[in-house]
Amino acid sequence: MIKPILNGSELSIYNQIKAVIKEKSINVFSQQNVKSVIDSTKLNLSGKERDTYNNAIFDFVITDANSVALFVIEFDGPDHKRDKNQLSDYRKVLICKKANLPILRINYDLFDSFSKDAIIEFIIYRYLKWIDEKELFIDDFNELII
């Protein structure tokens, strides 16, 4: 039997992200293997990190127009409270840090459905605004220190 790729909560979040990025040259991909997003050839991964790299998935990957990852979003639901999952989550964070890929972890249990949608929209919007404004910020900052 065929099942949906995304559960109800994930589909809601996916649709929210799509709504925020619809007029930008940004894409969202769900359920992506870590190894399809990060090139490990220059990363010094431990044995457990290598296992996580080969087997774990990211909930959502936000990319530029060329499908290069800008950042990833991870939602920690009830399953993430188990020790084994927490260790895997921690290794994912370490891998992202080594790859210089921002990772946003959100404890899914802390928010009601309205709050979740509003927070997702705010986070994506702020990131996109930062992309648009960072060159101006860098120029202004350089003028101040030079």
DSSP file (Angstrom, degrees, kcal/mol; ACC not computed):
  #  RESIDUE AA STRUCTURE BP1 BP2  ACC     N-H-->O    O-->H-N    N-H-->O    O-->H-N    TCO  KAPPA ALPHA  PHI   PSI    X-CA   Y-CA   Z-CA
    1    1 A M              0   0    0      0, 0.0     2,-0.3     0, 0.0     0, 0.0   0.000 360.0 360.0 360.0 139.2    0.0    0.0    0.0
    2    2 A I        -     0   0    0      0, 0.0     0, 0.0     0, 0.0     0, 0.0  -0.680 360.0-166.6 -87.4 136.8    1.2    3.5   -0.9
    3    3 A K        -     0   0    0     -2,-0.3     2,-0.0     1,-0.1     3,-0.0  -0.840  30.3 -88.2-121.0 161.1    1.4    6.0    1.9
    4    4 A P        -     0   0    0      0, 0.0    -1,-0.1     0, 0.0     3,-0.0  -0.339  26.0-136.6 -65.3 146.7    1.8    9.8    1.9
    5    5 A I  S    S+     0   0    0      1,-0.1     2,-0.4     2,-0.0    26,-0.0   0.878  91.6  42.8 -69.1 -38.7    5.4   11.1    2.0
    6    6 A L  S    S-     0   0    0      4,-0.0    -1,-0.1     2,-0.0     2,-0.1  -0.875  81.1-133.7-111.2 141.2    4.4   13.8    4.5
    7    7 A N     >  -     0   0    0     -2,-0.4     4,-2.7     1,-0.1     5,-0.2  -0.280  43.4 -88.1 -78.7 178.6    2.2   13.3    7.6
    8    8 A G  H  > S+     0   0    0      1,-0.2     4,-2.0     2,-0.2     5,-0.1   0.892 127.6  45.6 -57.9 -45.3   -0.5   15.9    8.3
    9    9 A S  H  > S+     0   0    0      2,-0.2     4,-2.3     1,-0.2    -1,-0.2   0.921 114.1  48.6 -64.9 -44.3    1.7   18.2   10.3
   10   10 A E  H  > S+     0   0    0      1,-0.2     4,-2.9     2,-0.2    -2,-0.2   0.898 110.5  51.3 -63.8 -40.4    4.5   18.1    7.8
   11   11 A L  H  X S+     0   0    0     -4,-2.7     4,-2.5     2,-0.2    -1,-0.2   0.903 109.2  51.1 -63.7 -40.5    2.2   18.8    4.9
   12   12 A S  H  X S+     0   0    0     -4,-2.0     4,-2.0    -5,-0.2    -2,-0.2   0.929 113.1  44.8 -61.2 -45.4    0.8   21.8    6.7
   13   13 A I  H  X S+     0   0    0     -4,-2.3     4,-2.8     2,-0.2     5,-0.2   0.916 111.4  53.2 -65.4 -43.7    4.3   23.1    7.3
   14   14 A Y  H  X S+     0   0    0     -4,-2.9     4,-2.6     1,-0.2    -2,-0.2   0.930 110.3  47.4 -56.6 -46.9    5.3   22.4    3.7
   15   15 A N  H  X S+     0   0    0     -4,-2.5     4,-2.0     1,-0.2    -1,-0.2   0.868 111.1  52.0 -64.0 -36.7    2.3   24.4    2.4
   16   16 A Q  H  X S+     0   0    0     -4,-2.0     4,-1.7     2,-0.2    -2,-0.2   0.924 110.6  47.1 -65.4 -44.6    3.1   27.2    4.8
   17   17 A I  H  X S+     0   0    0     -4,-2.8     4,-2.2     1,-0.2    -2,-0.2   0.935 111.1  52.0 -61.8 -45.8    6.7   27.4    3.6
   18   18 A K  H  X S+     0   0    0     -4,-2.6     4,-0.8     1,-0.2    -1,-0.2   0.887 107.6  52.7 -58.3 -40.1    5.6   27.3    0.0
   19   19 A A  H  < S+     0   0    0     -4,-2.0     3,-0.3     1,-0.2    -1,-0.2   0.878 111.1  46.5 -64.6 -37.5    3.2   30.2    0.6
   20   20 A V  H  < S+     0   0    0     -4,-1.7     3,-0.3     1,-0.2    -2,-0.2   0.865 119.6  38.2 -72.7 -36.3    6.0   32.3    2.0
   21   21 A I  H ><>S+     0   0    0     -4,-2.2     3,-2.3     1,-0.2     5,-0.5   0.405  81.4 109.5 -96.6   3.3    8.5   31.6   -0.7
   22   22 A K  T 3<5S+     0   0    0     -4,-0.8    -1,-0.2    -3,-0.3    -2,-0.1   0.759  84.4  39.9 -57.1 -29.7    6.2   31.6   -3.7
   23   23 A E  T 3 5S+     0   0    0     -3,-0.3    -1,-0.3    -4,-0.2     2,-0.3   0.260 105.8  81.9-103.3  12.6    7.5   34.8   -5.2
   24   24 A K  T < 5S-     0   0    0     -3,-2.3     2,-1.1     2,-0.2    -3,-0.0  -0.710  88.7-112.2-111.5 163.8   11.2   34.2   -4.4
   25   25 A S  T   5S+     0   0    0     -2,-0.3    40,-0.5     2,-0.0     2,-0.3  -0.367  82.9 113.3 -88.7  54.7   13.8   32.2   -6.2
   26   26 A I      < -     0   0    0     -2,-1.1     2,-0.3    -5,-0.5    38,-0.2  -0.936  49.3-159.4-127.7 146.6   13.8   29.8   -3.3
   27   27 A N  E     -A   63   0A   0     36,-2.1    36,-2.5    -2,-0.3     2,-0.4  -0.877   6.2-148.3-124.2 158.3   12.7   26.1   -3.1
   28   28 A V  E     -A   62   0A   0     -2,-0.3     2,-0.4    34,-0.2    34,-0.2  -0.996  12.5-174.7-126.3 134.0   11.6   23.8   -0.3
   29   29 A F  E     -A   61   0A   0     32,-2.4    32,-3.0    -2,-0.4     2,-0.3  -0.975  11.3-150.4-124.3 140.5   12.2   20.1   -0.4
   30   30 A S  E     +A   60   0A   0     -2,-0.4    30,-0.2    30,-0.2    29,-0.2  -0.786  67.9  13.3-111.2 155.9   10.9   17.7    2.3
   31   31 A Q  E    S+     0   0A   0     28,-2.1     2,-0.4    -2,-0.3    -1,-0.2   0.915  78.5 170.5  52.5  55.5   12.3   14.4    3.6
   32   32 A Q  E     -A   58   0A   0     26,-1.5    26,-3.4    -3,-0.2    -1,-0.2  -0.823  36.8-114.6-101.2 134.4   15.8   14.7    2.0
   33   33 A N  E >>  -A   57   0A   0     -2,-0.4     3,-1.2    24,-0.3     4,-0.6  -0.395  20.7-129.2 -61.6 138.3   18.6   12.4    2.9
   34   34 A V  H >> S+     0   0    0     22,-2.3     4,-2.4     1,-0.3     3,-1.5   0.910 109.7  56.2 -55.2 -42.7   21.4   14.1    4.7
   35   35 A K  H 34 S+     0   0    0     18,-0.8    -1,-0.3    21,-0.4     5,-0.1   0.681 101.8  56.2 -68.7 -16.1   23.9   12.6    2.2
   36   36 A S  H <4 S+     0   0    0     -3,-1.2    -1,-0.3     1,-0.1    -2,-0.2   0.601 115.7  37.6 -86.3 -10.3   21.9   14.2   -0.7
   37   37 A V  H << S+     0   0    0     -3,-1.5     2,-0.4    -4,-0.6    32,-0.3   0.760 115.3  48.8-106.3 -36.0   22.3   17.6    0.8
   38   38 A I     <  -     0   0    0     -4,-2.4     2,-0.7    -5,-0.1    -1,-0.2  -0.910  69.0-140.3-116.2 133.6   25.9   17.6    2.3
   39   39 A D        -     0   0    0     -2,-0.4     3,-0.5     1,-0.1    -3,-0.1  -0.827  15.8-170.5 -88.5 117.3   29.1   16.5    0.6
   40   40 A S    >   +     0   0    0     -2,-0.7     3,-1.6     1,-0.2     5,-0.2   0.449  58.1 100.9 -90.3   0.6   31.1   14.7    3.2
   41   41 A T  T 3  S+     0   0    0      1,-0.3    -1,-0.2     3,-0.1    -2,-0.0   0.795  92.7  34.2 -60.8 -28.5   34.3   14.4    1.3
   42   42 A K  T 3  S+     0   0    0     -3,-0.5     2,-0.4     2,-0.0    -1,-0.3   0.282 100.5  97.4-108.1  10.3   35.9   17.3    3.2
   43   43 A L    <   -     0   0    0     -3,-1.6     2,-1.2    56,-0.0    56,-0.1  -0.798  69.5-137.2-100.3 141.1   34.3   16.6    6.5
   44   44 A N        -     0   0    0     -2,-0.4     2,-0.4    54,-0.0    -3,-0.1  -0.759  35.3-179.4 -95.1  89.2   36.0   14.8    9.3
   45   45 A L        -     0   0    0     -2,-1.2    -2,-0.0    -5,-0.2     2,-0.0  -0.731  22.5-132.0 -96.9 138.3   33.1   12.6   10.5
   46   46 A S     >  -     0   0    0     -2,-0.4     4,-2.6     1,-0.1     5,-0.2  -0.225  37.4 -96.7 -71.4 172.5   33.3   10.1   13.4
   47   47 A G  H  > S+     0   0    0      2,-0.2     4,-1.9     1,-0.2     5,-0.1   0.915 126.8  44.7 -59.8 -44.8   31.9    6.6   12.9
   48   48 A K  H  > S+     0   0    0      2,-0.2     4,-2.4     1,-0.2    -1,-0.2   0.883 112.7  51.8 -68.0 -38.7   28.5    7.4   14.5
   49   49 A E  H  > S+     0   0    0      1,-0.2     4,-3.1     2,-0.2    -2,-0.2   0.898 108.3  52.3 -63.3 -38.6   28.4   10.7   12.5
   50   50 A R  H  X S+     0   0    0     -4,-2.6     4,-2.3     2,-0.2    -2,-0.2   0.905 108.5  50.6 -63.2 -41.6   29.0    8.7    9.3
   51   51 A D  H  X S+     0   0    0     -4,-1.9     4,-1.5     2,-0.2     5,-0.2   0.934 113.2  45.3 -60.4 -46.0   26.1    6.4   10.2
   52   52 A T  H  X S+     0   0    0     -4,-2.4     4,-3.0     1,-0.2     3,-0.4   0.932 111.1  53.7 -62.8 -45.2   23.8    9.4   10.8
   53   53 A Y  H  < S+     0   0    0     -4,-3.1   -18,-0.8     1,-0.2    -1,-0.2   0.897 113.5  42.7 -54.4 -43.7   25.1   11.0    7.5
   54   54 A N  H  < S+     0   0    0     -4,-2.3    -1,-0.2    -5,-0.2    -2,-0.2   0.725 127.7  26.7 -78.1 -22.4   24.3    7.8    5.6
   55   55 A N  H  < S+     0   0    0     -4,-1.5    -2,-0.2    -3,-0.4    -3,-0.2   0.641  96.6  91.0-118.9 -18.1   20.9    7.1    7.2
   56   56 A A     <  -     0   0    0     -4,-3.0   -22,-2.3    -5,-0.2   -21,-0.4  -0.370  53.0-151.9 -86.2 161.7   19.3   10.3    8.4
   57   57 A I  E     -A   33   0A   0    -24,-0.3     2,-0.4   -23,-0.1   -24,-0.3  -0.924  13.3-127.7-126.1 154.5   16.9   12.6    6.7
   58   58 A F  E     -A   32   0A   0    -26,-3.4   -26,-1.5    -2,-0.3   -27,-0.3  -0.820  14.7-139.4 -94.9 141.7   16.2   16.3    7.0
   59   59 A D  E    S+     0   0A   0     14,-0.4   -28,-2.1    -2,-0.4     2,-0.4   0.961  85.2   2.1 -63.8 -50.9   12.5   17.3    7.5
   60   60 A F  E     -AB  30  73A   0     13,-1.9    13,-2.6   -30,-0.2     2,-0.5  -0.999  60.7-162.0-140.9 141.2   12.8   20.3    5.2
   61   61 A V  E     -AB  29  72A   0    -32,-3.0   -32,-2.4    -2,-0.4     2,-0.5  -0.989   9.6-155.1-122.7 124.2   15.6   21.8    3.1
   62   62 A I  E     -AB  28  71A   0      9,-2.8     8,-3.6    -2,-0.5     9,-1.5  -0.873  23.4-178.5 -98.7 126.1   15.4   25.4    1.9
   63   63 A T  E     -AB  27  69A   0    -36,-2.5   -36,-2.1    -2,-0.5     6,-0.2  -0.775  26.6-113.7-123.3 164.4   17.5   25.9   -1.3
   64   64 A D    >   -     0   0    0      4,-2.3     3,-1.9    -2,-0.3   -38,-0.2  -0.184  55.4 -80.4 -80.2-174.4   18.4   28.7   -3.6
   65   65 A A  T 3  S+     0   0    0    -40,-0.5   -39,-0.1     1,-0.3    -1,-0.1   0.731 132.8  55.0 -63.7 -22.3   17.2   28.7   -7.3
   66   66 A N  T 3  S-     0   0    0    -41,-0.1    -1,-0.3     2,-0.1     3,-0.1   0.220 119.7-108.4 -95.3  14.3   20.0   26.3   -8.2
   67   67 A S  S <  S+     0   0    0     -3,-1.9     2,-0.5     1,-0.3    -2,-0.1   0.742  70.4 145.8  64.9  26.7   18.9   23.8   -5.5
   68   68 A V        -     0   0    0      1,-0.0    -4,-2.3     2,-0.0    -1,-0.3  -0.838  56.8-107.9 -91.8 128.7   21.9   24.5   -3.3
   69   69 A A  E     +B   63   0A   0     -2,-0.5    -6,-0.3   -32,-0.3     3,-0.1  -0.303  35.8 177.7 -61.4 132.1   20.9   24.2    0.4
   70   70 A L  E     -     0   0A   0     -8,-3.6     2,-0.3     1,-0.5    -7,-0.2   0.775  69.6 -29.7 -96.7 -42.7   20.6   27.5    2.3
   71   71 A F  E     -B   62   0A   0     -9,-1.5    -9,-2.8    30,-0.1    -1,-0.5  -0.968  57.8-126.9-165.4 167.1   19.4   26.0    5.6
   72   72 A V  E     -Bc  61 103A   0     30,-2.2    32,-2.8    -2,-0.3     2,-0.4  -0.895  11.5-146.0-123.4 153.9   17.5   23.0    6.9
   73   73 A I  E     -Bc  60 104A   0    -13,-2.6   -13,-1.9    -2,-0.3     2,-0.4  -0.979  12.4-171.2-121.6 130.5   14.5   22.8    9.3
   74   74 A E  E     - c   0 105A   0     30,-3.2    32,-2.7    -2,-0.4     2,-0.5  -0.985   8.5-155.3-122.0 129.8   14.1   20.0   11.8
   75   75 A F  E     - c   0 106A   0     -2,-0.4     2,-0.9    30,-0.2    32,-0.2  -0.917   7.4-151.3-106.2 125.9   10.9   19.5   13.8
   76   76 A D  E     + c   0 107A   0     30,-3.3    32,-1.3    -2,-0.5    33,-0.8  -0.819  25.1 168.6-101.6 100.2   11.3   17.5   17.0
   77   77 A G    >   -     0   0    0     -2,-0.9     3,-1.5    31,-0.2     4,-0.2  -0.075  57.8 -63.7 -91.7-162.4    8.1   15.8   17.9
   78   78 A P  G >  S+     0   0    0      0, 0.0     3,-1.6     0, 0.0     4,-0.2   0.821 129.6  62.2 -57.9 -34.7    7.4   13.1   20.5
   79   79 A D  G >  S+     0   0    0      1,-0.3     3,-1.2     2,-0.2     6,-0.3   0.760  92.3  66.7 -63.2 -23.7    9.8   10.6   18.9
   80   80 A H  G <  S+     0   0    0     -3,-1.5    -1,-0.3     1,-0.2     9,-0.1   0.505  83.8  73.4 -79.2  -2.6   12.7   12.9   19.4
   81   81 A K  G <  S+     0   0    0     -3,-1.6    -1,-0.2    -4,-0.2     2,-0.2   0.639  74.4  99.2 -83.9 -14.5   12.5   12.5   23.2
   82   82 A R  S <> S-     0   0    0     -3,-1.2     4,-2.6    -4,-0.2     5,-0.2  -0.504  82.5-123.6 -74.3 142.7   13.9    9.0   23.0
   83   83 A D  H  > S+     0   0    0      1,-0.2     4,-2.3     2,-0.2     5,-0.2   0.879 109.8  52.3 -53.1 -44.7   17.7    8.8   23.8
   84   84 A K  H  > S+     0   0    0      1,-0.2     4,-1.9     2,-0.2    -1,-0.2   0.920 112.6  44.6 -61.3 -44.1   18.5    7.2   20.5
   85   85 A N  H  > S+     0   0    0     -6,-0.3     4,-2.8     1,-0.2    -1,-0.2   0.875 110.4  55.1 -68.2 -37.1   16.7    9.9   18.5
   86   86 A Q  H  X S+     0   0    0     -4,-2.6     4,-2.4     2,-0.2    -2,-0.2   0.900 108.4  48.6 -63.3 -39.8   18.3   12.6   20.6
   87   87 A L  H  X S+     0   0    0     -4,-2.3     4,-2.4    -5,-0.2    -1,-0.2   0.907 112.1  48.5 -66.1 -41.2   21.8   11.3   19.8
   88   88 A S  H  X S+     0   0    0     -4,-1.9     4,-2.2     2,-0.2    -2,-0.2   0.911 111.2  50.8 -63.3 -42.2   21.0   11.2   16.1
   89   89 A D  H  X S+     0   0    0     -4,-2.8     4,-2.0     2,-0.2    -2,-0.2   0.921 110.2  49.9 -60.2 -44.6   19.6   14.7   16.3
   90   90 A Y  H  X S+     0   0    0     -4,-2.4     4,-2.3     1,-0.2    -2,-0.2   0.908 109.6  50.5 -62.0 -42.8   22.7   15.9   18.0
   91   91 A R  H  X S+     0   0    0     -4,-2.4     4,-2.6     1,-0.2    -1,-0.2   0.875 107.1  55.3 -64.8 -35.7   24.9   14.2   15.4
   92   92 A K  H  X S+     0   0    0     -4,-2.2     4,-2.5     2,-0.2    -1,-0.2   0.920 107.6  49.4 -60.1 -43.2   22.8   15.9   12.6
   93   93 A V  H  X S+     0   0    0     -4,-2.0     4,-2.5     2,-0.2    -2,-0.2   0.924 111.2  49.3 -61.8 -44.5   23.6   19.3   14.2
   94   94 A L  H  X S+     0   0    0     -4,-2.3     4,-2.5     2,-0.2    -2,-0.2   0.903 110.7  50.0 -62.1 -41.7   27.3   18.4   14.4
   95   95 A I  H  X S+     0   0    0     -4,-2.6     4,-1.9     2,-0.2    -1,-0.2   0.929 111.5  48.4 -62.8 -45.0   27.3   17.4   10.7
   96   96 A C  H  X>S+     0   0    0     -4,-2.5     5,-2.8     1,-0.2     4,-0.6   0.902 110.7  51.5 -62.2 -40.6   25.6   20.6    9.7
   97   97 A K  H ><5S+     0   0    0     -4,-2.5     3,-1.0     1,-0.2    -2,-0.2   0.930 109.8  48.6 -62.1 -44.9   28.0   22.6   11.7
   98   98 A K  H 3<5S+     0   0    0     -4,-2.5    -1,-0.2     1,-0.3    -2,-0.2   0.841 114.7  46.2 -62.9 -33.0   31.0   20.9   10.0
   99   99 A A  H 3<5S-     0   0    0     -4,-1.9    -1,-0.3    -5,-0.2    -2,-0.2   0.461 111.1-122.3 -88.0  -2.2   29.4   21.6    6.6
  100  100 A N  T <<5 +     0   0    0     -3,-1.0    -3,-0.2    -4,-0.6    -4,-0.1   0.885  64.4 142.8  60.6  40.1   28.6   25.2    7.5
  101  101 A L      < -     0   0    0     -5,-2.8    -1,-0.2    -6,-0.1    -2,-0.1  -0.952  51.8-125.8-113.2 115.1   24.9   24.6    6.9
  102  102 A P        -     0   0    0      0, 0.0   -30,-2.2     0, 0.0     2,-0.4  -0.336  25.8-164.7 -60.8 137.9   22.5   26.4    9.2
  103  103 A I  E     -c   72   0A   0    -32,-0.2     2,-0.6   -10,-0.1   -30,-0.2  -0.994   7.6-157.3-127.5 130.0   20.0   24.0   10.9
  104  104 A L  E     -c   73   0A   0    -32,-2.8   -30,-3.2    -2,-0.4     2,-0.5  -0.934   8.8-165.7-108.8 116.5   16.9   25.2   12.7
  105  105 A R  E     -c   74   0A   0     -2,-0.6     2,-0.4   -32,-0.2   -30,-0.2  -0.891   5.3-172.4-104.1 129.9   15.5   22.8   15.3
  106  106 A I  E     -c   75   0A   0    -32,-2.7   -30,-3.3    -2,-0.5     2,-1.0  -0.986  25.3-132.8-126.1 126.4   12.0   23.4   16.5
  107  107 A N  E >   -c   76   0A   0     -2,-0.4     3,-1.5   -32,-0.2     4,-0.2  -0.685  20.8-162.1 -76.8 105.4   10.4   21.5   19.4
  108  108 A Y  G >  S+     0   0    0    -32,-1.3     3,-0.9    -2,-1.0   -31,-0.2   0.731  80.3  65.1 -65.6 -25.8    7.0   20.8   17.7
  109  109 A D  G 3  S+     0   0    0    -33,-0.8    -1,-0.3     1,-0.2   -32,-0.1   0.657  88.6  68.9 -73.6 -15.4    5.3   20.0   21.0
  110  110 A L  G <  S+     0   0    0     -3,-1.5     2,-0.4     2,-0.0    -1,-0.2   0.606  94.1  60.7 -81.5 -10.8    5.6   23.6   22.3
  111  111 A F  S <  S-     0   0    0     -3,-0.9     2,-0.1    -4,-0.2     0, 0.0  -0.891  71.1-132.4-124.6 146.0    3.2   25.2   19.9
  112  112 A D     >  -     0   0    0     -2,-0.4     4,-2.5     1,-0.1     5,-0.2  -0.380  47.3 -93.7 -80.4 174.0   -0.5   24.9   19.0
  113  113 A S  H  > S+     0   0    0      1,-0.2     4,-2.0     2,-0.2     5,-0.2   0.861 125.5  50.1 -64.8 -35.6   -1.3   24.7   15.3
  114  114 A F  H  > S+     0   0    0      2,-0.2     4,-2.4     1,-0.2    -1,-0.2   0.943 112.2  47.8 -64.4 -46.5   -1.8   28.4   14.8
  115  115 A S  H  > S+     0   0    0      1,-0.2     4,-2.9     2,-0.2     5,-0.2   0.899 108.7  55.0 -61.2 -41.4    1.5   29.2   16.6
  116  116 A K  H  X S+     0   0    0     -4,-2.5     4,-2.7     1,-0.2     5,-0.2   0.944 110.3  45.1 -57.9 -49.3    3.3   26.7   14.4
  117  117 A D  H  X S+     0   0    0     -4,-2.0     4,-2.5     1,-0.2    -1,-0.2   0.923 114.7  47.8 -62.2 -44.3    2.1   28.2   11.2
  118  118 A A  H  X S+     0   0    0     -4,-2.4     4,-2.4     2,-0.2    -1,-0.2   0.896 113.3  47.9 -64.5 -40.4    2.9   31.8   12.4
  119  119 A I  H  X S+     0   0    0     -4,-2.9     4,-2.8     2,-0.2     5,-0.2   0.927 112.1  48.8 -67.6 -44.9    6.4   30.8   13.6
  120  120 A I  H  X S+     0   0    0     -4,-2.7     4,-2.5    -5,-0.2     5,-0.3   0.943 112.8  48.1 -59.4 -47.8    7.2   29.0   10.4
  121  121 A E  H  X S+     0   0    0     -4,-2.5     4,-2.5    -5,-0.2    -1,-0.2   0.926 113.2  48.0 -59.3 -45.4    6.1   31.9    8.3
  122  122 A F  H  X S+     0   0    0     -4,-2.4     4,-2.9     2,-0.2     5,-0.2   0.924 112.0  48.8 -62.0 -46.0    8.0   34.4   10.5
  123  123 A I  H  X S+     0   0    0     -4,-2.8     4,-2.3     2,-0.2    -2,-0.2   0.939 114.9  43.3 -61.8 -48.6   11.2   32.3   10.4
  124  124 A I  H  X S+     0   0    0     -4,-2.5     4,-2.5    -5,-0.2     5,-0.2   0.931 114.9  50.2 -64.5 -44.8   11.2   31.8    6.6
  125  125 A Y  H  X S+     0   0    0     -4,-2.5     4,-2.5    -5,-0.3    -2,-0.2   0.929 111.0  48.5 -59.3 -46.6   10.2   35.5    6.0
  126  126 A R  H  X S+     0   0    0     -4,-2.9     4,-2.4     1,-0.2    -1,-0.2   0.900 111.2  50.3 -63.1 -40.4   13.0   36.8    8.2
  127  127 A Y  H  X S+     0   0    0     -4,-2.3     4,-2.3    -5,-0.2    -1,-0.2   0.932 111.3  48.0 -63.1 -44.5   15.6   34.5    6.6
  128  128 A L  H  X S+     0   0    0     -4,-2.5     4,-2.1     1,-0.2    -2,-0.2   0.886 111.0  51.1 -64.5 -38.1   14.5   35.7    3.1
  129  129 A K  H  X S+     0   0    0     -4,-2.5     4,-2.4    -5,-0.2    -1,-0.2   0.901 108.3  52.9 -63.9 -39.7   14.7   39.3    4.3
  130  130 A W  H  X S+     0   0    0     -4,-2.4     4,-2.3     2,-0.2    -2,-0.2   0.922 107.6  50.9 -61.5 -43.8   18.2   38.7    5.6
  131  131 A I  H  < S+     0   0    0     -4,-2.3     4,-0.4     1,-0.2    -1,-0.2   0.929 114.0  45.2 -58.1 -44.9   19.2   37.3    2.2
  132  132 A D  H  < S+     0   0    0     -4,-2.1     4,-0.3     1,-0.2    -1,-0.2   0.853 123.9  33.6 -66.3 -34.9   17.8   40.4    0.5
  133  133 A E  H  X S+     0   0    0     -4,-2.4     4,-2.3     1,-0.1     3,-0.2   0.549  90.1  90.9-102.0  -9.2   19.3   42.8    3.0
  134  134 A K  H  X S+     0   0    0     -4,-2.3     4,-2.9     1,-0.2     5,-0.2   0.847  85.3  53.9 -65.0 -34.4   22.7   41.3    4.0
  135  135 A E  H  > S+     0   0    0     -4,-0.4     4,-2.6     2,-0.2    -1,-0.2   0.921 111.0  46.8 -64.2 -42.0   24.8   43.0    1.3
  136  136 A L  H  > S+     0   0    0     -4,-0.3     4,-2.7    -3,-0.2    -2,-0.2   0.913 113.2  49.7 -63.0 -42.0   23.5   46.4    2.5
  137  137 A F  H  X S+     0   0    0     -4,-2.3     4,-2.8     2,-0.2    -2,-0.2   0.927 111.4  48.0 -61.9 -45.6   24.2   45.4    6.1
  138  138 A I  H  X S+     0   0    0     -4,-2.9     4,-2.7     2,-0.2    -2,-0.2   0.917 112.6  49.0 -62.9 -43.5   27.7   44.3    5.2
  139  139 A D  H  X S+     0   0    0     -4,-2.6     4,-2.1     2,-0.2    -2,-0.2   0.932 113.5  46.4 -61.5 -46.0   28.4   47.5    3.2
  140  140 A D  H  X S+     0   0    0     -4,-2.7     4,-1.6     1,-0.2    -2,-0.2   0.906 113.6  49.2 -62.2 -42.2   27.0   49.7    6.1
  141  141 A F  H  X S+     0   0    0     -4,-2.8     4,-1.7     1,-0.2    -2,-0.2   0.911 109.7  50.9 -64.5 -43.2   29.0   47.7    8.6
  142  142 A N  H  X S+     0   0    0     -4,-2.7     4,-1.6     1,-0.2    -1,-0.2   0.881 107.4  54.0 -62.6 -38.3   32.2   48.0    6.6
  143  143 A E  H  < S+     0   0    0     -4,-2.1    -1,-0.2     1,-0.2    -2,-0.2   0.875 107.9  51.4 -62.6 -36.6   31.8   51.7    6.3
  144  144 A L  H  < S+     0   0    0     -4,-1.6    -1,-0.2     1,-0.2    -2,-0.2   0.863 115.8  38.7 -68.9 -36.3   31.5   52.0   10.1
  145  145 A I  H  <        0   0    0     -4,-1.7    -1,-0.2     1,-0.2    -2,-0.2   0.630 360.0 360.0 -94.1 -12.1   34.7   50.0   10.8
  146  146 A I     <        0   0    0     -4,-1.6    -1,-0.2    -5,-0.2    -2,-0.1   0.454 360.0 360.0 -92.8 360.0   36.9   51.4    8.0
